[in-house]
Amino acid sequence: MNSYFLRLAYSYDNKYMATVTGRYDGSSKFGQNNKYAFFPSVGLGWMISNEDFLKDNSLISKLKLHTSYGLTGNSEIGTYKSLATVSQSNTIIGDALHVVSYLDNMPNPDLKWEVSKQTNLGVDIGLFHNRIFMQLDLYKSITSDMLLNTIVPSTLGVSRMLQNVGSVENKGIEFNIVSRNLTGKFKWTTTFNI
């Protein structure tokens, strides 16, 4: 595994935030044509509660909008999956036991990273000096070039081969609320997530 990573973060007046990240990852697990891939991401935030019109609000102690978009790569496959590999076993030929060799993995020089594109849009709200804190997030993730064992014609000498096929989409809404009911020597916090 070989990785290069760059991250730039900027905040202006504790109101406007931006983060840009870039990864360039390489893995010997993949085919000779696709060992490296680039995975960028960007995140933006606006701390509305620090604006002059909300700065001294007694009800809203925190109000933040945030969004992000990024790509991540998956390399969680076994070693040598892009290469032709040979295995051995014993078999009886005639009246004798012989060691035989056979192809147990087809080469795939085009095997590449599985990539997930992730989008998030959310809001954080703190009320009464953050005694009640809520988060609402909308998310969507599309994974493409999935690393799956596919059935191949048996005339190749193997029954399955690891390839980049298919995609899957996940999307949803997540809501979280935390209340700090007691904050003295005896503390009581309640959390609910759906």
Backbone as a chain_set.jsonl record, in Angstrom:
{"seq": "MNSYFLRLAYSYDNKYMATVTGRYDGSSKFGQNNKYAFFPSVGLGWMISNEDFLKDNSLISKLKLHTSYGLTGNSEIGTYKSLATVSQSNTIIGDALHVVSYLDNMPNPDLKWEVSKQTNLGVDIGLFHNRIFMQLDLYKSITSDMLLNTIVPSTLGVSRMLQNVGSVENKGIEFNIVSRNLTGKFKWTTTFNI", "coords": {"N": [[0.85, -1.181, 0.0], [0.523, 2.197, -0.824], [0.308, 5.575, -0.133], [-0.681, 8.957, -0.675], [-1.465, 12.01, 0.822], [-3.419, 14.914, 1.206], [-4.613, 17.708, 2.926], [-6.584, 20.544, 3.273], [-7.755, 23.066, 5.322], [-10.005, 25.654, 6.144], [-11.158, 28.441, 7.942], [-13.266, 31.172, 8.358], [-13.699, 33.83, 10.401], [-14.958, 32.271, 12.337], [-17.352, 31.488, 11.222], [-17.678, 30.63, 8.56], [-16.716, 27.709, 6.992], [-14.428, 25.54, 5.357], [-13.238, 22.534, 3.95], [-10.902, 20.741, 2.147], [-9.922, 17.735, 0.762], [-7.565, 15.42, -0.486], [-6.714, 12.261, -1.673], [-4.327, 9.983, -2.859], [-4.109, 6.858, -3.636], [-2.409, 3.749, -3.736], [-2.293, 0.268, -4.462], [-0.892, -2.952, -4.333], [-2.598, -5.012, -4.66], [-4.289, -4.718, -6.792], [-4.884, -4.85, -10.403], [-2.284, -4.534, -12.914], [-2.873, -2.361, -14.525], [-4.364, -0.595, -13.015], [-3.45, 0.217, -10.428], [-3.315, 2.543, -8.896], [-5.454, 5.171, -7.595], [-7.413, 8.18, -7.373], [-8.882, 9.986, -4.743], [-10.925, 12.415, -3.977], [-12.369, 14.93, -1.734], [-14.757, 17.274, -0.407], [-15.818, 19.6, 2.023], [-18.239, 21.778, 3.441], [-19.213, 24.368, 5.682], [-21.483, 26.352, 7.633], [-21.684, 28.393, 10.281], [-24.307, 29.51, 11.562], [-25.22, 30.495, 13.949], [-23.224, 32.162, 14.847], [-23.51, 34.452, 13.466], [-24.371, 37.96, 13.382], [-27.13, 38.45, 13.705], [-28.003, 36.295, 15.246], [-26.351, 36.027, 17.364], [-26.6, 36.645, 20.179], [-28.787, 35.178, 20.983], [-31.178, 33.835, 23.156], [-32.476, 31.415, 23.023], [-31.477, 29.792, 20.839], [-28.447, 28.329, 20.855], [-26.605, 27.1, 19.243], [-26.371, 26.827, 15.773], [-25.868, 25.254, 12.889], [-25.183, 24.711, 9.505], [-24.18, 22.145, 7.292], [-22.395, 20.502, 4.665], [-21.195, 17.875, 2.543], [-19.145, 16.21, 0.112], [-17.672, 13.38, -1.295], [-15.21, 10.943, -2.369], [-14.399, 7.581, -1.693], [-12.189, 4.786, -1.484], [-12.171, 1.204, -1.775], [-10.156, -1.415, -0.832], [-10.296, -3.92, 0.166], [-9.633, -6.798, -0.429], [-8.346, -10.086, -1.012], [-4.805, -10.891, -1.214], [-3.002, -11.122, -4.312], [-5.193, -11.422, -6.011], [-5.522, -10.304, -8.506], [-3.807, -11.62, -10.088], [-2.656, -14.495, -11.972], [-2.828, -17.563, -10.385], [-1.441, -20.628, -9.196], [-2.271, -23.805, -7.95], [-1.714, -26.795, -5.999], [-2.454, -30.281, -5.785], [-3.145, -33.639, -4.662], [-3.599, -36.536, -6.611], [-4.902, -39.641, -7.861], [-3.419, -41.392, -10.367], [-3.676, -43.903, -12.526], [-2.212, -46.509, -10.781], [-0.906, -45.038, -8.927], [-0.122, -42.349, -6.636], [-0.102, -39.001, -7.469], [1.283, -35.687, -7.646], [-0.446, -32.919, -8.743], [-0.699, -29.919, -10.65], [-2.714, -26.997, -10.938], [-4.577, -24.311, -12.439], [-5.866, -21.88, -10.355], [-6.79, -19.317, -10.205], [-7.763, -16.804, -12.388], [-5.927, -14.373, -14.277], [-6.401, -10.829, -13.926], [-5.74, -8.021, -15.214], [-7.056, -5.604, -15.233], [-8.401, -5.193, -12.882], [-9.72, -3.058, -10.43], [-10.005, -0.339, -8.006], [-12.79, -0.385, -5.786], [-15.268, 2.048, -5.642], [-16.793, 4.513, -3.623], [-19.161, 7.039, -3.749], [-20.024, 9.674, -1.805], [-22.523, 11.702, -0.377], [-23.567, 14.301, 1.774], [-25.852, 16.179, 3.701], [-26.559, 18.392, 6.245], [-27.855, 19.581, 9.457], [-27.095, 21.12, 12.526], [-28.38, 21.727, 15.7], [-28.408, 23.537, 18.636], [-29.978, 24.1, 21.701], [-30.938, 26.257, 24.404], [-28.371, 26.827, 25.715], [-27.035, 24.605, 24.712], [-28.176, 22.506, 26.1], [-30.114, 20.96, 25.035], [-29.521, 19.177, 22.194], [-29.572, 18.746, 18.738], [-29.286, 16.808, 15.757], [-29.631, 16.562, 12.292], [-29.349, 14.665, 9.454], [-29.082, 14.16, 5.989], [-28.288, 11.653, 3.763], [-26.466, 10.092, 1.077], [-25.137, 7.411, -0.671], [-23.301, 6.01, -3.253], [-22.009, 3.134, -4.426], [-19.742, 1.963, -6.74], [-18.293, -0.125, -9.328], [-18.037, -2.539, -7.924], [-16.28, -5.005, -6.049], [-16.524, -8.165, -6.788], [-16.92, -11.739, -6.779], [-17.44, -13.312, -9.748], [-19.323, -15.573, -11.795], [-17.74, -17.454, -14.258], [-17.213, -18.834, -17.585], [-16.707, -22.345, -17.467], [-14.849, -23.379, -19.159], [-12.622, -21.852, -19.006], [-11.137, -22.897, -17.024], [-11.483, -22.263, -14.417], [-14.08, -21.562, -12.014], [-14.978, -19.206, -10.939], [-14.281, -15.63, -10.857], [-12.643, -12.743, -9.704], [-14.013, -9.606, -10.197], [-14.738, -6.209, -11.292], [-17.859, -5.34, -10.886], [-21.241, -4.228, -11.067], [-23.281, -2.067, -8.921], [-24.326, -0.294, -5.962], [-26.772, 1.485, -4.07], [-27.167, 3.515, -1.253], [-29.282, 5.354, 0.835], [-30.627, 7.848, 3.016], [-32.111, 9.173, 6.052], [-30.945, 10.557, 9.024], [-31.512, 11.109, 12.41], [-30.707, 12.667, 15.454], [-30.929, 13.24, 18.889], [-29.927, 14.821, 21.852], [-30.25, 15.278, 25.262], [-29.299, 17.145, 28.049], [-30.195, 16.572, 31.035], [-29.696, 16.776, 33.819], [-26.987, 18.503, 35.296], [-25.304, 18.811, 37.419], [-23.567, 17.533, 40.311], [-24.715, 15.066, 40.125], [-25.252, 13.592, 37.132], [-27.32, 13.473, 34.259], [-28.037, 12.302, 31.207], [-29.768, 12.059, 28.161], [-30.17, 10.205, 25.195], [-31.328, 9.917, 21.883], [-31.739, 8.227, 18.846], [-32.492, 7.871, 15.436]], "CA": [[0.0, 0.0, 0.0], [1.261, 3.449, -0.904], [-0.698, 6.632, -0.129], [-0.32, 10.369, -0.552], [-2.635, 12.624, 1.432], [-3.346, 16.364, 1.351], [-5.831, 18.26, 3.501], [-6.584, 21.979, 3.499], [-8.927, 23.494, 6.078], [-10.059, 27.108, 6.273], [-12.296, 28.975, 8.684], [-13.272, 32.623, 8.357], [-14.484, 34.491, 11.44], [-15.733, 31.222, 13.018], [-18.678, 31.412, 10.612], [-17.653, 29.923, 7.277], [-15.673, 26.695, 7.05], [-14.258, 24.704, 4.162], [-12.173, 21.54, 4.023], [-10.661, 20.024, 0.89], [-9.025, 16.609, 1.001], [-7.235, 14.595, -1.643], [-5.903, 11.06, -1.419], [-3.885, 9.229, -4.031], [-3.773, 5.575, -3.024], [-1.99, 2.657, -4.599], [-2.236, -1.032, -3.802], [-0.414, -4.043, -5.184], [-3.664, -6.003, -4.802], [-5.033, -4.498, -8.02], [-4.231, -5.167, -11.671], [-1.18, -3.651, -13.292], [-3.397, -1.174, -15.209], [-5.181, 0.241, -12.124], [-2.97, 0.124, -9.048], [-3.524, 3.82, -8.203], [-6.7, 5.908, -7.816], [-7.495, 9.459, -6.674], [-10.126, 10.094, -3.978], [-11.072, 13.764, -3.421], [-13.578, 15.261, -0.978], [-14.884, 18.675, 0.001], [-16.83, 19.833, 3.043], [-18.528, 23.189, 3.686], [-20.035, 24.595, 6.864], [-21.868, 27.724, 7.957], [-22.107, 28.514, 11.679], [-25.286, 30.599, 11.523], [-25.368, 31.049, 15.302], [-22.195, 33.184, 15.064], [-23.885, 35.66, 12.737], [-24.823, 39.024, 14.28], [-28.566, 38.375, 13.978], [-28.287, 35.202, 16.18], [-25.238, 35.904, 18.299], [-27.006, 36.693, 21.588], [-30.115, 34.574, 21.085], [-31.266, 33.045, 24.392], [-33.016, 30.093, 22.713], [-30.583, 29.037, 19.947], [-27.038, 28.503, 21.209], [-25.802, 26.642, 18.109], [-27.084, 26.503, 14.542], [-24.833, 25.062, 11.867], [-25.475, 23.944, 8.295], [-22.958, 21.569, 6.73], [-22.566, 19.583, 3.544], [-19.932, 17.3, 2.09], [-19.163, 15.271, -1.005], [-16.35, 12.788, -1.405], [-15.024, 9.596, -2.881], [-13.509, 6.712, -0.933], [-11.885, 3.546, -2.184], [-12.12, -0.034, -1.001], [-9.132, -2.354, -1.303], [-10.389, -5.086, 1.045], [-9.65, -8.089, -1.123], [-7.143, -10.849, -0.688], [-3.634, -10.642, -2.043], [-2.809, -11.884, -5.556], [-6.46, -11.668, -6.696], [-5.449, -9.843, -9.892], [-2.778, -12.423, -10.761], [-2.904, -15.929, -12.165], [-2.169, -18.355, -9.357], [-1.461, -22.069, -9.425], [-2.32, -24.604, -6.729], [-1.355, -28.207, -6.171], [-3.184, -31.263, -4.996], [-2.786, -35.028, -4.947], [-4.623, -37.319, -7.308], [-4.449, -40.984, -8.256], [-3.364, -41.65, -11.799], [-3.318, -45.325, -12.592], [-2.116, -47.087, -9.449], [0.02, -44.238, -8.115], [-0.529, -41.031, -6.182], [0.726, -37.978, -8.122], [1.014, -34.278, -7.367], [-0.848, -32.218, -9.964], [-0.848, -28.47, -10.524], [-3.851, -26.489, -11.705], [-4.844, -22.883, -12.343], [-7.015, -21.656, -9.477], [-7.236, -17.933, -10.327], [-7.464, -16.183, -13.68], [-5.384, -13.016, -14.126], [-7.28, -9.718, -14.304], [-4.917, -6.809, -15.122], [-7.911, -4.42, -15.163], [-9.054, -5.13, -11.574], [-9.469, -1.725, -9.878], [-10.597, 0.044, -6.733], [-14.217, -0.168, -5.608], [-15.359, 3.47, -5.291], [-18.051, 5.005, -3.051], [-19.397, 8.482, -3.822], [-20.872, 9.949, -0.652], [-23.025, 13.066, -0.248], [-24.216, 14.517, 3.062], [-26.365, 17.513, 3.98], [-27.041, 18.299, 7.619], [-28.005, 20.748, 10.305], [-26.899, 20.907, 13.965], [-29.105, 22.759, 16.45], [-28.274, 23.503, 20.089], [-30.94, 24.983, 22.357], [-30.768, 26.505, 25.84], [-26.945, 26.624, 26.013], [-26.746, 23.232, 24.273], [-28.752, 21.466, 26.964], [-30.768, 20.1, 24.048], [-28.724, 19.239, 20.97], [-30.173, 17.914, 17.697], [-28.601, 16.702, 14.474], [-30.404, 15.96, 11.216], [-28.483, 14.448, 8.305], [-29.545, 13.449, 4.804], [-27.086, 11.095, 3.155], [-26.607, 9.217, -0.088], [-23.864, 6.785, -1.035], [-23.373, 5.131, -4.415], [-20.783, 2.355, -4.587], [-19.657, 1.418, -8.094], [-17.147, -1.019, -9.586], [-17.964, -3.421, -6.759], [-15.364, -6.141, -6.155], [-17.322, -9.362, -6.55], [-16.587, -12.957, -7.516], [-18.47, -13.591, -10.743], [-19.243, -16.878, -12.453], [-17.17, -17.389, -15.607], [-17.325, -20.133, -18.253], [-15.8, -23.358, -16.908], [-13.798, -23.673, -20.141], [-11.426, -21.093, -18.618], [-10.398, -23.69, -16.051], [-11.918, -21.85, -13.082], [-15.526, -21.321, -12.029], [-15.241, -17.827, -10.523], [-13.188, -14.681, -11.079], [-12.903, -11.457, -9.064], [-14.137, -8.55, -11.192], [-15.462, -5.0, -10.909], [-19.192, -5.41, -11.478], [-22.389, -3.816, -10.268], [-23.266, -0.909, -8.036], [-25.374, -0.299, -4.934], [-27.047, 2.828, -3.563], [-27.74, 3.639, 0.089], [-29.664, 6.726, 1.133], [-31.494, 7.881, 4.176], [-32.176, 10.309, 6.964], [-30.562, 10.21, 10.39], [-31.851, 12.146, 13.388], [-30.127, 12.404, 16.765], [-31.211, 14.289, 19.875], [-29.288, 14.603, 23.148], [-30.66, 16.263, 26.265], [-28.573, 17.094, 29.32], [-31.28, 16.846, 31.978], [-29.061, 17.234, 35.059], [-25.577, 18.76, 35.002], [-24.562, 19.035, 38.666], [-22.786, 16.377, 40.734], [-25.414, 13.93, 39.524], [-25.471, 13.926, 35.727], [-28.299, 12.643, 33.563], [-28.091, 12.627, 29.779], [-30.624, 11.17, 27.375], [-29.856, 10.229, 23.772], [-32.242, 9.178, 21.016], [-31.25, 8.219, 17.47], [-33.315, 7.09, 14.509]], "C": [[0.886, 1.231, 0.0], [0.242, 4.57, -1.025], [-0.054, 8.002, -0.003], [-1.592, 11.097, -0.142], [-2.401, 14.12, 1.582], [-4.672, 16.851, 1.916], [-5.638, 19.746, 3.76], [-7.876, 22.345, 4.219], [-8.857, 25.001, 6.27], [-11.32, 27.502, 7.027], [-12.171, 30.488, 8.703], [-14.232, 33.122, 9.429], [-15.374, 33.517, 12.221], [-17.166, 31.108, 12.493], [-18.694, 30.515, 9.384], [-16.457, 28.979, 7.257], [-15.629, 25.893, 5.746], [-13.08, 23.763, 4.398], [-12.099, 20.825, 2.682], [-9.622, 18.95, 1.176], [-8.786, 15.869, -0.307], [-6.354, 13.435, -1.217], [-5.549, 10.434, -2.757], [-3.328, 7.924, -3.49], [-3.383, 4.556, -4.085], [-1.897, 1.364, -3.811], [-1.779, -2.095, -4.788], [-1.46, -5.133, -5.363], [-4.368, -5.894, -6.155], [-4.194, -4.791, -9.253], [-3.208, -4.125, -12.064], [-1.666, -2.372, -13.973], [-4.101, -0.202, -14.271], [-4.713, 0.214, -10.677], [-3.27, 1.387, -8.248], [-4.876, 4.423, -8.554], [-6.7, 7.151, -6.929], [-8.866, 9.596, -6.019], [-10.211, 11.48, -3.33], [-12.326, 13.892, -2.568], [-13.558, 16.738, -0.621], [-16.013, 18.767, 1.021], [-16.992, 21.324, 3.294], [-19.423, 23.314, 4.911], [-20.325, 26.069, 7.073], [-22.415, 27.736, 9.376], [-23.021, 29.73, 11.783], [-25.41, 31.266, 12.893], [-24.292, 32.077, 15.627], [-22.453, 34.451, 14.256], [-24.475, 36.672, 13.726], [-26.299, 38.895, 14.641], [-28.938, 37.222, 14.918], [-27.298, 35.126, 17.341], [-25.674, 35.841, 19.761], [-28.402, 36.124, 21.796], [-30.162, 33.663, 22.316], [-31.791, 31.635, 24.14], [-32.013, 29.244, 21.927], [-29.137, 29.332, 20.325], [-26.111, 28.009, 20.11], [-26.737, 26.318, 16.95], [-26.054, 26.441, 13.432], [-25.401, 24.233, 10.718], [-24.16, 23.393, 7.764], [-23.303, 20.612, 5.598], [-21.197, 19.053, 3.146], [-20.178, 16.371, 0.915], [-17.761, 14.697, -1.125], [-16.379, 11.387, -1.958], [-14.088, 8.846, -1.95], [-13.319, 5.42, -1.705], [-11.818, 2.364, -1.246], [-11.092, -0.961, -1.635], [-9.172, -3.659, -0.51], [-10.655, -6.372, 0.258], [-8.376, -8.818, -0.736], [-5.976, -10.473, -1.594], [-3.648, -11.56, -3.258], [-4.102, -12.147, -6.319], [-6.442, -11.201, -8.156], [-4.471, -10.679, -10.725], [-3.251, -13.855, -10.981], [-2.143, -16.678, -11.074], [-2.393, -19.838, -9.635], [-1.458, -22.769, -8.075], [-1.956, -26.049, -7.053], [-2.264, -29.071, -5.317], [-2.688, -32.652, -5.387], [-3.939, -35.708, -5.669], [-4.035, -38.673, -7.699], [-4.538, -41.097, -9.766], [-2.833, -43.064, -11.963], [-3.356, -45.908, -11.192], [-1.267, -46.25, -8.498], [-0.591, -42.883, -7.758], [0.433, -40.006, -6.773], [0.314, -36.586, -7.646], [0.686, -33.612, -8.703], [-0.979, -30.73, -9.659], [-2.007, -28.017, -11.395], [-4.003, -24.986, -11.456], [-6.046, -22.677, -11.418], [-7.465, -20.196, -9.451], [-6.797, -17.384, -11.672], [-6.882, -14.791, -13.452], [-6.413, -11.973, -14.578], [-6.48, -8.421, -14.162], [-5.738, -5.53, -15.005], [-8.67, -4.307, -13.836], [-8.696, -3.802, -10.911], [-10.219, -1.502, -8.575], [-12.124, 0.086, -6.83], [-14.363, 1.251, -5.059], [-16.755, 3.797, -4.755], [-18.087, 6.522, -3.137], [-20.42, 8.816, -2.747], [-21.224, 11.429, -0.579], [-23.766, 13.172, 1.078], [-24.663, 15.97, 3.158], [-26.976, 17.467, 5.367], [-27.17, 19.631, 8.313], [-27.817, 20.308, 11.758], [-27.578, 22.061, 14.693], [-28.891, 22.518, 17.941], [-29.211, 24.522, 20.716], [-30.617, 25.11, 23.846], [-29.344, 26.165, 26.294], [-26.535, 25.173, 25.78], [-27.22, 22.164, 25.255], [-29.569, 20.488, 26.133], [-30.003, 20.285, 22.737], [-29.312, 18.254, 19.955], [-29.318, 17.945, 16.436], [-29.541, 16.016, 13.489], [-29.493, 15.866, 10.002], [-29.223, 13.692, 7.216], [-28.295, 12.927, 4.113], [-27.43, 10.202, 1.969], [-25.219, 8.71, -0.445], [-24.098, 5.846, -2.216], [-22.018, 4.45, -4.558], [-20.796, 1.721, -5.966], [-18.375, 0.6, -8.236], [-16.937, -1.968, -8.414], [-17.062, -4.616, -7.042], [-16.11, -7.41, -5.77], [-16.781, -10.54, -7.356], [-17.734, -13.273, -8.461], [-18.237, -14.963, -11.356], [-18.73, -16.668, -13.875], [-17.3, -18.765, -16.257], [-16.277, -21.12, -17.73], [-14.698, -23.741, -17.893], [-12.526, -22.878, -19.859], [-10.576, -21.863, -17.616], [-10.697, -23.31, -14.615], [-13.417, -21.578, -13.161], [-15.88, -19.878, -11.664], [-14.008, -16.958, -10.731], [-13.577, -13.361, -10.424], [-12.896, -10.37, -10.134], [-14.817, -7.33, -10.575], [-16.808, -5.01, -11.625], [-20.218, -4.833, -10.512], [-22.183, -2.554, -9.452], [-24.415, -1.039, -7.042], [-25.525, 1.128, -4.41], [-27.669, 2.724, -2.177], [-28.1, 5.103, 0.294], [-30.593, 6.724, 2.325], [-31.418, 9.177, 4.936], [-31.78, 9.807, 8.346], [-30.862, 11.394, 11.298], [-31.333, 11.723, 14.754], [-30.49, 13.565, 17.685], [-30.598, 13.877, 21.209], [-29.794, 15.691, 24.088], [-29.836, 16.05, 27.531], [-29.554, 17.537, 30.395], [-30.766, 17.375, 33.314], [-27.57, 17.384, 34.795], [-24.739, 18.997, 36.255], [-23.684, 17.842, 39.008], [-23.392, 15.094, 40.2], [-25.781, 14.333, 38.095], [-26.449, 12.939, 35.107], [-28.429, 13.161, 32.119], [-28.936, 11.602, 29.058], [-30.279, 11.341, 25.905], [-30.86, 9.387, 23.01], [-31.748, 9.334, 19.586], [-32.181, 7.37, 16.616], [-32.848, 7.348, 13.082]], "O": [[1.874, 1.302, 0.73], [-0.606, 4.536, -1.917], [0.96, 8.183, 0.671], [-2.666, 10.839, -0.686], [-1.337, 14.552, 2.023], [-5.735, 16.453, 1.441], [-4.659, 20.159, 4.383], [-8.964, 21.977, 3.777], [-7.789, 25.557, 6.526], [-12.403, 26.969, 6.784], [-11.112, 31.029, 9.021], [-15.434, 32.864, 9.366], [-16.433, 33.907, 12.712], [-18.073, 30.69, 13.212], [-19.624, 29.731, 9.194], [-15.322, 29.4, 7.479], [-16.657, 25.613, 5.129], [-12.062, 24.15, 4.971], [-13.111, 20.364, 2.152], [-8.574, 19.224, 1.76], [-9.692, 15.715, -1.126], [-5.375, 13.611, -0.491], [-6.374, 10.369, -3.668], [-2.221, 7.882, -2.953], [-3.951, 4.513, -5.177], [-1.481, 1.353, -2.653], [-2.225, -2.129, -5.935], [-1.248, -6.075, -6.127], [-4.976, -6.859, -6.618], [-2.976, -4.958, -9.178], [-3.255, -2.982, -11.609], [-0.932, -1.384, -13.997], [-4.412, 0.916, -14.681], [-5.55, 0.19, -9.775], [-3.46, 1.309, -7.034], [-5.389, 4.225, -9.656], [-6.07, 7.172, -5.872], [-9.89, 9.353, -6.656], [-9.64, 11.701, -2.262], [-13.236, 13.069, -2.661], [-12.503, 17.367, -0.543], [-17.035, 18.094, 0.893], [-16.005, 22.057, 3.355], [-20.286, 22.469, 5.148], [-19.512, 26.929, 6.732], [-23.47, 27.165, 9.65], [-22.566, 30.84, 12.058], [-25.674, 32.465, 12.981], [-24.436, 32.806, 16.608], [-21.694, 35.416, 14.354], [-25.008, 36.295, 14.769], [-26.683, 39.199, 15.77], [-30.085, 37.159, 15.359], [-27.408, 34.251, 18.2], [-25.138, 35.027, 20.513], [-29.119, 36.554, 22.7], [-29.286, 32.817, 22.497], [-31.573, 30.745, 24.962], [-31.731, 28.107, 22.306], [-28.657, 30.45, 20.14], [-24.959, 28.437, 20.034], [-27.749, 25.636, 17.113], [-25.442, 27.45, 13.078], [-26.019, 23.191, 10.933], [-23.142, 24.085, 7.779], [-24.369, 19.997, 5.585], [-20.174, 19.697, 3.38], [-21.267, 15.822, 0.747], [-16.776, 15.432, -1.064], [-17.421, 10.734, -2.011], [-13.1, 9.403, -1.472], [-14.182, 5.014, -2.484], [-11.458, 2.496, -0.077], [-11.156, -1.253, -2.829], [-8.203, -4.417, -0.509], [-11.749, -6.937, 0.288], [-7.443, -8.222, -0.197], [-6.158, -9.814, -2.618], [-4.236, -12.641, -3.228], [-4.123, -13.012, -7.194], [-7.26, -11.653, -8.957], [-4.331, -10.461, -11.928], [-4.124, -14.356, -10.273], [-0.951, -16.448, -10.87], [-3.396, -20.237, -10.227], [-0.73, -22.373, -7.164], [-1.901, -26.458, -8.213], [-2.768, -28.649, -4.277], [-1.91, -32.807, -6.328], [-5.108, -35.473, -5.363], [-2.822, -38.82, -7.845], [-5.602, -40.917, -10.358], [-1.702, -43.376, -11.59], [-4.368, -45.829, -10.496], [-0.943, -46.691, -7.395], [-1.444, -42.351, -8.468], [1.647, -40.122, -6.6], [-0.841, -36.344, -7.295], [1.441, -33.727, -9.668], [-1.327, -30.34, -8.544], [-2.253, -28.583, -12.46], [-3.611, -24.467, -10.411], [-7.119, -23.228, -11.662], [-8.421, -19.863, -8.752], [-5.63, -17.479, -12.052], [-7.3, -14.096, -12.527], [-7.195, -12.216, -15.498], [-6.527, -7.783, -13.111], [-5.182, -4.472, -14.709], [-9.501, -3.411, -13.682], [-7.521, -3.445, -10.829], [-10.966, -2.363, -8.11], [-12.679, 0.535, -7.833], [-13.663, 1.624, -4.118], [-17.765, 3.415, -5.345], [-17.178, 7.207, -2.668], [-21.542, 8.31, -2.766], [-20.359, 12.296, -0.699], [-24.497, 12.261, 1.466], [-23.942, 16.879, 2.746], [-27.815, 16.611, 5.65], [-26.678, 20.658, 7.846], [-28.315, 19.26, 12.169], [-27.378, 23.226, 14.351], [-29.161, 21.428, 18.446], [-29.234, 25.682, 20.306], [-30.09, 24.183, 24.461], [-29.15, 25.312, 27.16], [-25.781, 24.595, 26.562], [-26.717, 21.041, 25.241], [-29.697, 19.317, 26.492], [-29.858, 21.401, 22.238], [-29.523, 17.081, 20.265], [-28.712, 18.961, 16.096], [-30.17, 15.01, 13.817], [-28.926, 16.869, 9.568], [-29.908, 12.705, 7.486], [-27.344, 13.679, 3.901], [-28.523, 9.642, 1.876], [-24.257, 9.475, -0.512], [-24.985, 4.994, -2.177], [-21.004, 5.109, -4.784], [-21.744, 1.023, -6.326], [-17.496, 0.635, -7.375], [-15.811, -2.178, -7.964], [-17.079, -5.172, -8.14], [-16.306, -7.699, -4.589], [-16.258, -10.373, -8.457], [-18.867, -13.479, -8.026], [-17.108, -15.448, -11.426], [-19.227, -15.81, -14.604], [-17.48, -19.761, -15.556], [-15.108, -20.77, -17.572], [-13.713, -24.366, -17.5], [-11.468, -23.188, -20.407], [-9.418, -21.514, -17.386], [-10.217, -23.964, -13.689], [-13.96, -21.385, -14.248], [-16.946, -19.385, -12.029], [-12.875, -17.437, -10.778], [-14.712, -12.907, -10.569], [-11.927, -10.217, -10.879], [-15.391, -7.402, -9.489], [-16.889, -4.724, -12.819], [-20.075, -4.942, -9.294], [-21.07, -2.047, -9.314], [-25.357, -1.802, -7.259], [-24.554, 1.878, -4.316], [-28.589, 1.936, -1.958], [-27.314, 5.992, -0.034], [-31.261, 5.73, 2.611], [-30.761, 10.136, 4.53], [-32.233, 8.749, 8.781], [-30.51, 12.534, 10.992], [-31.496, 10.574, 15.165], [-30.372, 14.73, 17.304], [-30.732, 12.732, 21.64], [-29.77, 16.876, 23.754], [-29.695, 14.929, 28.019], [-29.724, 18.731, 30.638], [-31.334, 18.312, 33.876], [-26.952, 16.528, 34.163], [-23.566, 19.354, 36.146], [-23.119, 17.207, 38.117], [-22.677, 14.149, 39.864], [-26.523, 15.291, 37.878], [-26.414, 11.741, 35.385], [-28.865, 14.285, 31.868], [-28.826, 10.404, 29.321], [-30.115, 12.46, 25.419], [-31.205, 8.283, 23.43], [-31.383, 10.43, 19.161], [-32.603, 6.287, 17.023], [-33.407, 6.789, 12.139]]}, "num_chains": 1, "name": "protein.A"}
